[in-house]
Amino acid sequence: MTAAVFDPREFLKTVTSRPGVYRMVDAAGKVIYVGKARNLKKRLSSYFRKNISSAKTRSMVARIRRVDITITHTENEALILENNLIKELKPRYNILLRDDKSYPYIYLSTHQKHPRLSSYRGARSRQGRYFGPYPSAGAVRETLNLMQKLFLVRQCEDSFYGNRSRPCLQYQIKRCSAPCTGLISEERYQEDVRHAEMFLEGKSNAVIDDLVKRMKTASQALEFELAARYRDQIASLRRVQERQYVSGAGGDLDVIAAVVKNGVGCVQLFFIRDGRNLGNKTWFPRHTDNSDAAELLAAFLPQYYLSGGSRCREIPADILINQPLKEREWLAGVLTDQAGHKVNIRHRLRGDRIRWVRLAEANAVAALESNLAGKANMRSRFEALQEALGLDELPQRIECFDISHTAGESPVGACVVFDVSGPVKADYRRFNIRDITPGDDYAALEQALGRRYIRIKKGEGKLPDVLIIDGGKGQISRAERVLEELQITGITILGIAKGPERKPGQETLFLSGRDQPLILQGNSAALHLIQQLDGEAHRFAISGHRQRRGKARSTSVLEGISGLGPKRRRQLLQQFGGLQEVARAGVEDLTRIHGISRALAQRIYDSFHPDSE
């Protein structure tokens, strides 16, 4: 049955002038647009005027077969209801933000004897202090890694901390002061905790002033080792200040810029807390065709800040934007009610604040250009992987490891790195595996992972969001052991178990912390990304292995024998007809060669027969 033609004039006669929300419905009964209005009659009338300039609006109006209305008590209630309906119904003509995840914080367990710093996501109901929010788990890991270098406050799990009889690896690489074994006094440890708190509050200048005083006191007391430690902390803090401090911008604020090009929109948000830049995050909302930057920004703000329930965002006192908004005051009023404090949305800016908005806009333009330049396919694969693994946020960095050897000979571990733009070849690494039982892939993987992440803990790179390894549950268990020893948390570990014939599409995936394997369809974009990473890691590993094996095979055993120079080596090979015949020769045979003494002949013989008496 054909749906009745919608008559806008008859409809508008019945519409109230009160505030509320409207839902436009097509012939299939599907909601295609949700909107809000202070005056429903006035707002809805604007859709049915002649000569509407927007092609998107004309297309939408042509599909309308019904308009449903919900009257609200207040204008603010209308805005909140609109946001909830957009998230629930996902209408095709609304700009949609795909971001319903909570944001991570840094948590300090101040109630414990030896407080711990850690990453935290969820309701902030536990006793202790929370710092953030941070734009991603990667930003939290980077900050926690920095905190370990500056203040040596423990970050290990309580179960790990409570069962130590001797210091762990973190103490050896100077990333923890080992309070678990009493190698630091209570007073000194609490001093480090207090400094860490002050730093996270943005009071790094006060921390430096305090450290300068303590350095002078220690120096005067002839405690030069302690004074040197304070000196190094001060120097490190100065470097961090140069990188993180926002000149002239105290307090908390969000800096948001929206840009649109070729029908694709991008939003960039910088998180500024206590005068420090905690990082930025990028979105590419859907359904931005024929929308301008102001429309994109107007759709983004309520969807981002009015998430509702336990996932409600922390709303700062100031939100800086790069586009003027018609309903700026209205939205600011709703956010003020939601946050419980005054919220200002500012567009007309100057000084440091306008520079930050311009920086956010420049980042948005760069991200959009990158997306339009053909890297969108890689990003869509990352998004598919996020969905397949149930990750809280889009992974920004993935590392994949593979081990290559020939019957245990010349094993090499390889690590390849991808981000949302594709391979990051400058960060690829190979590891020549040594001192293991030939063919022990578990030990080889454990050694490669340990060497890789010890270097990163020392500041030689970034930690990944996802770690992929060639293997199943056994390899995952070894990887978990390495990360636990290094006190690295928040990384998703994925193992790839090949099928019987190792053909693409027959892989079984194992996820750390999950008992059941994960099976992805052969046409899955997530599986294609995993296969691409695995193939690249295998290629990189096997090329390294071949180089190492070739070098080992081209190096004669004779070269390692003291007293046997190039001339005598050449003479030996010529006289015996090759290396294999030299290896078969006895001591007496070797001494018959001119210039070979009995002692040298014995060393040559022993080099080929290490197990002989």
Secondary structure, DSSP 8 states (H G I E B T S, - for coil): -------HHHHHTT--SS-EEEEEE-TTS-EEEEEEESSHHHHHHGGG-SS---HHHHHHHHH-SEEEEEE-SSHHHHHHHHHHHHHHH--TTS-B--------EEEE-TTSSS--EEEE-S---SSSEEE---SSHHHHHHHHHHHHHHH----S-HHHHTT-SS--HHHHTTS---GGGT-S-HHHHHHHHHHHHHHHTT-HHHHHHHHHHHHHHHHHTT-HHHHHHHHHHHHHHHHHHHHHB-TT--S-EEEEEEEEETTEEEEEEEEEETTEEEEEEEE--B--TT--HHHHHHHHHHHHH---GGG-----SEEEESS--TTHHHHHHHHHHHHTS--EEE-S--THHHHHHHHHHHHHHHHHHHIIIIIHHHHHHHHHHHHHHT-SS--SEEEEEEEEEETTEEEEEEEEEEETTEE-GGG-EEEE--SS-TT-HHHHHHHHHHHHHHHHHTTSS---SEEEEESSHHHHHHHHHHHHHTT--S-EEEEEE--TT--TT--EEEETT-SS-B---TT-HHHHHHHHHHHHHHHHHHHHHHHHHHHHHHS-GGGGSTT--HHHHHHHHHHHTSHHHHHH--HHHHHTSTT--HHHHHHHHHHH-TT--
